[in-house]
């Protein structure tokens, strides 16, 4: 399992390693080799969710994307988007299912970070600028102190010149990486999703 702590990712960034958090077939071994060749990286650290569509495929024509932008209804009318969610890895699929169930495809956009380090400042700036009226939030399945939030937040804030806050939708901090109880896990996941799609969730913190 990859370390999500700020200091750990800082070390990878300085050493020339690339850190990936793939959510799709672009995380196949073929694509990881492509990153090594294209970027001249000294090494690639990557994790791919076991249930990701196309995982294990090495199809011709696929290529690695550092950031995968929203391509649904929200992207067609970006001025109407109220919230832009950022995530990495398999939580993306939980978010898209919940968005569909709530009928919020035009109100909430979801952007995936497939590469965490080096941080894709340029592409994320394009994403934020595309949705001028949207709140920004980082979503992760891991506990707050064990995922990538502490690494992503300051970099994303730097990207936008600290013009907006970057909110958090995820589990509370915890000493253990997992609850050990399926019911508790599902309850915490639903709380994450409720926060991500409640457009009033952060009003009292503004």
Secondary structure, DSSP 8 states (H G I E B T S, - for coil): ----SHHHHHHHHHHTEEEEEE-SGGGSHHHHHHHHHHHT-SEEEEEE-TT-TTTT---TT----SEE---SHHHHTGGG--EEEEE-TTHHHHHHHHHHHHT-TTTEEEEEESEEETT-HHHHHHHHHH-TT-EEEEEEEEETTTSSHHHHHHHHHHHTTT-S-EEEEEE---SSSS-S-HHHHHHHHHHHHHHHH-TTTTGGG-
